[in-house]
Amino acid sequence: MKKLMTFALCFAAIGSMSAQKANVEAAKKLSGKPDKISEARSLIQQAMENPETANDAQTYFIAGKIEFDAFDKDYTNSMINPASVDNIKMGENLINGYNAFVKAIPLAAIPNEKGKVDTKTQKNIVNTLKGHANDYFKAGADFFNAQKVYPEAYESFMIYADMPTQEFMQAEKLELPDADRGTAYFNAGLAAYSGNECLKSADAFRKARSVGYDDKQAYIYEIACWQTIAQRDSTMEQTAKEKIMEVAEAGDAKYGMEEPLFVNNIVNFLVTDEKYDQAAAKVSQLIAGNPDNAGLYGLRGFVYDRMGKDAESVDDYRKAASMDNVDFETLKNAIKKIYRVGADKWQAIEGNSEADRAARLDVKTNYFEAAKTLTDKAKAINSTDGDLDYLIESIDYALSLAN
């Protein structure tokens, strides 16, 4: 009786495997028939979910083939009548096909009972992906334009740009232009950021830089990603800081003063690490080569402020504020510093001697009134800044006491 039950179980297992193998074969026969794609997907899904065929390379190869055959059919139709096909559906076919193939590849590399690997399946997969490489770039653009930014556009662009570096493509030596790969990585970065996936976004921008993407926005957006990551997760602050410093130094080396954001980040982190002398030396060196750059004087004024060198800080801020190319934020920082130092000086004058009266007049003229004059210049640049309005109120109050 026990022997009969054992045989029954064996036959049941064989029957189950045969049924799943039959599903794979049936799905294979339906591949390339657009009106049967749902049925084909259903059959292959059953095989993927069954333990007997879930680890079979052919299961995933056929799953991928179903998608690529559907894409190819629509592609042929699009050559005759572009309006007859759905570009979004075609893009989904490409992503689904790729995801199935990358599951099939490692399974095909496992030796069978005779010690042989499935090189035929491996070769078919590689040739299919190579032949469709450029289609992923177009799919990414189609998804992007259709507002399917994440994950669809992101995945399409990343698949395209990563493909030449994938281990399974090395034998084919797939060559795609670095300029196109850089653009794809950059677009993937934008897509991931839109999807609130800052780590993926930062990595995509990093990869864009790595292939020579010649646009400083890749550096700027990567820094923005890490800043957001640090704000959201305190455990990532140190990592984010290191990454920002790395990107800022690379951006500074490539673009220099064409983009001040990079040196600003570098100096800010040097100050945060209390490497004040190093920060001041770096900015002073830049000033020597760019003596007409107001932003650099403002930056050194910031460094001196953190060093507690008020006189030097005020001098640099005055210099920056006097220049025609001063930006609004530097000008506002100059006003704050000059006013704040003046207020401290005013508070320190306690007597009413002739020297004290002269000191008060000096503060009124060279700090409060000087700051007030600069607010007029700032107001002409930005008349709606609330922070500036608060500063003006504070300065007007100080001047009322000084009269």
ZIPEPE-V803788 format. One record per pair of residues at least 6 apart in sequence whose ideal C-beta (glycine too) atoms are under 8 Angstrom apart, sorted by sequence separation. I is the first residue (numbers start at 1). J is the second residue. If there is no record, write none. Layout:
i | j
I | J
I | J
This chain:
i | j
30 | 36
47 | 53
48 | 54
53 | 59
78 | 84
111 | 117
112 | 118
143 | 149
163 | 169
192 | 198
230 | 236
257 | 263
270 | 276
287 | 293
290 | 296
304 | 310
320 | 326
350 | 356
382 | 388
30 | 37
33 | 40
47 | 54
77 | 84
78 | 85
110 | 117
229 | 236
230 | 237
255 | 262
286 | 293
349 | 356
378 | 385
77 | 85
109 | 117
192 | 200
193 | 201
251 | 259
270 | 278
271 | 279
304 | 312
305 | 313
326 | 334
30 | 39
31 | 40
47 | 56
108 | 117
109 | 118
143 | 152
144 | 153
192 | 201
209 | 218
270 | 279
287 | 296
304 | 313
321 | 330
379 | 388
30 | 40
75 | 85
108 | 118
143 | 153
164 | 174
191 | 201
208 | 218
209 | 219
229 | 239
230 | 240
251 | 261
252 | 262
286 | 296
287 | 297
320 | 330
321 | 331
349 | 359
378 | 388
48 | 59
74 | 85
107 | 118
108 | 119
163 | 174
164 | 175
190 | 201
229 | 240
230 | 241
251 | 262
252 | 263
301 | 312
302 | 313
320 | 331
349 | 360
47 | 59
48 | 60
74 | 86
141 | 153
164 | 176
189 | 201
192 | 204
267 | 279
270 | 282
301 | 313
304 | 316
27 | 40
30 | 43
108 | 121
109 | 122
140 | 153
143 | 156
163 | 176
189 | 202
205 | 218
209 | 222
227 | 240
248 | 261
249 | 262
283 | 296
287 | 300
301 | 314
317 | 330
321 | 334
375 | 388
379 | 392
27 | 41
108 | 122
140 | 154
205 | 219
226 | 240
248 | 262
252 | 266
301 | 315
320 | 334
321 | 335
345 | 359
346 | 360
349 | 363
44 | 59
48 | 63
74 | 89
75 | 90
161 | 176
189 | 204
248 | 263
267 | 282
301 | 316
27 | 43
74 | 90
140 | 156
160 | 176
188 | 204
189 | 205
205 | 221
206 | 222
266 | 282
267 | 283
283 | 299
284 | 300
300 | 316
301 | 317
317 | 333
318 | 334
375 | 391
26 | 43
27 | 44
104 | 121
105 | 122
108 | 125
139 | 156
140 | 157
164 | 181
205 | 222
226 | 243
227 | 244
248 | 265
249 | 266
283 | 300
317 | 334
346 | 363
375 | 392
44 | 62
45 | 63
186 | 204
226 | 244
248 | 266
298 | 316
345 | 363
24 | 43
44 | 63
71 | 90
74 | 93
137 | 156
185 | 204
186 | 205
189 | 208
263 | 282
297 | 316
298 | 317
301 | 320
23 | 43
24 | 44
27 | 47
105 | 125
136 | 156
137 | 157
140 | 160
160 | 180
161 | 181
185 | 205
201 | 221
202 | 222
205 | 225
245 | 265
263 | 283
280 | 300
283 | 303
297 | 317
317 | 337
318 | 338
371 | 391
372 | 392
375 | 395
23 | 44
104 | 125
136 | 157
160 | 181
161 | 182
222 | 243
223 | 244
226 | 247
244 | 265
245 | 266
248 | 269
317 | 338
342 | 363
346 | 367
41 | 63
44 | 66
71 | 93
185 | 207
186 | 208
297 | 319
298 | 320
345 | 367
23 | 46
24 | 47
70 | 93
71 | 94
136 | 159
137 | 160
161 | 184
185 | 208
202 | 225
263 | 286
280 | 303
297 | 320
314 | 337
372 | 395
23 | 47
101 | 125
136 | 160
160 | 184
161 | 185
201 | 225
202 | 226
223 | 247
245 | 269
279 | 303
280 | 304
313 | 337
314 | 338
342 | 366
343 | 367
371 | 395
372 | 396
41 | 66
68 | 93
183 | 208
222 | 247
223 | 248
244 | 269
294 | 319
295 | 320
342 | 367
20 | 46
21 | 47
40 | 66
67 | 93
68 | 94
71 | 97
134 | 160
158 | 184
182 | 208
185 | 211
199 | 225
294 | 320
297 | 323
341 | 367
342 | 368
20 | 47
67 | 94
101 | 128
133 | 160
136 | 163
157 | 184
158 | 185
161 | 188
186 | 213
198 | 225
202 | 229
276 | 303
280 | 307
294 | 321
314 | 341
368 | 395
372 | 399
101 | 129
157 | 185
185 | 213
193 | 221
198 | 226
219 | 247
223 | 251
241 | 269
298 | 326
313 | 341
339 | 367
24 | 53
37 | 66
67 | 96
68 | 97
182 | 211
186 | 215
189 | 218
219 | 248
257 | 286
294 | 323
338 | 367
339 | 368
342 | 371
20 | 50
23 | 53
67 | 97
133 | 163
157 | 187
158 | 188
181 | 211
182 | 212
183 | 213
198 | 228
199 | 229
276 | 306
294 | 324
295 | 325
368 | 398
369 | 399
31 | 62
66 | 97
97 | 128
98 | 129
157 | 188
182 | 213
186 | 217
190 | 221
193 | 224
198 | 229
219 | 250
220 | 251
241 | 272
271 | 302
276 | 307
292 | 323
294 | 325
295 | 326
302 | 333
310 | 341
368 | 399
20 | 52
21 | 53
24 | 56
64 | 96
65 | 97
182 | 214
186 | 218
189 | 221
193 | 225
219 | 251
267 | 299
271 | 303
293 | 325
294 | 326
295 | 327
298 | 330
301 | 333
305 | 337
338 | 370
339 | 371
20 | 53
37 | 70
63 | 96
64 | 97
67 | 100
178 | 211
179 | 212
189 | 222
257 | 290
292 | 325
294 | 327
297 | 330
301 | 334
338 | 371
16 | 50
24 | 58
28 | 62
31 | 65
64 | 98
129 | 163
153 | 187
154 | 188
157 | 191
178 | 212
179 | 213
198 | 232
310 | 344
368 | 402
17 | 52
24 | 59
27 | 62
31 | 66
64 | 99
97 | 132
153 | 188
216 | 251
219 | 254
260 | 295
264 | 299
267 | 302
271 | 306
295 | 330
298 | 333
364 | 399
16 | 52
17 | 53
27 | 63
30 | 66
34 | 70
64 | 100
182 | 218
189 | 225
219 | 255
257 | 293
260 | 296
263 | 299
267 | 303
294 | 330
298 | 334
301 | 337
335 | 371
338 | 374
28 | 65
32 | 69
63 | 100
64 | 101
154 | 191
24 | 62
31 | 69
32 | 70
94 | 132
98 | 136
153 | 191
154 | 192
209 | 247
216 | 254
223 | 261
364 | 402
13 | 52
27 | 66
31 | 70
34 | 73
61 | 100
130 | 169
216 | 255
220 | 259
257 | 296
260 | 299
335 | 374
363 | 402
32 | 72
34 | 74
60 | 100
61 | 101
64 | 104
129 | 169
219 | 259
334 | 374
335 | 375
32 | 73
60 | 101
63 | 104
94 | 135
133 | 174
149 | 190
150 | 191
154 | 195
202 | 243
206 | 247
209 | 250
220 | 261
94 | 136
126 | 168
130 | 172
134 | 176
149 | 191
150 | 192
216 | 258
223 | 265
360 | 402
60 | 103
61 | 104
125 | 168
126 | 169
133 | 176
137 | 180
144 | 187
154 | 197
216 | 259
219 | 262
331 | 374
335 | 378
60 | 104
95 | 139
130 | 174
140 | 184
150 | 194
151 | 195
59 | 104
94 | 139
126 | 171
127 | 172
149 | 194
150 | 195
162 | 207
58 | 104
122 | 168
126 | 172
141 | 187
149 | 195
150 | 196
154 | 200
158 | 204
161 | 207
331 | 377
332 | 378
57 | 104
60 | 107
61 | 108
137 | 184
140 | 187
144 | 191
150 | 197
157 | 204
331 | 378
57 | 105
91 | 139
140 | 188
90 | 139
91 | 140
57 | 107
154 | 204
161 | 211
328 | 378
331 | 381
56 | 107
57 | 108
91 | 142
140 | 191
55 | 107
87 | 139
90 | 142
91 | 143
318 | 370
339 | 391
346 | 398
57 | 110
321 | 374
328 | 381
332 | 385
335 | 388
88 | 142
328 | 382
87 | 142
88 | 143
332 | 387
336 | 391
339 | 394
343 | 398
321 | 377
332 | 388
335 | 391
339 | 395
342 | 398
346 | 402
95 | 152
328 | 385
88 | 146
87 | 146
332 | 391
339 | 398
58 | 118
61 | 121
68 | 128
75 | 135
88 | 148
92 | 152
95 | 155
335 | 395
57 | 118
64 | 125
71 | 132
91 | 152
95 | 156
98 | 159
94 | 156
58 | 121
61 | 124
65 | 128
105 | 168
57 | 121
61 | 125
64 | 128
68 | 132
71 | 135
88 | 152
95 | 159
91 | 156
94 | 159
102 | 168
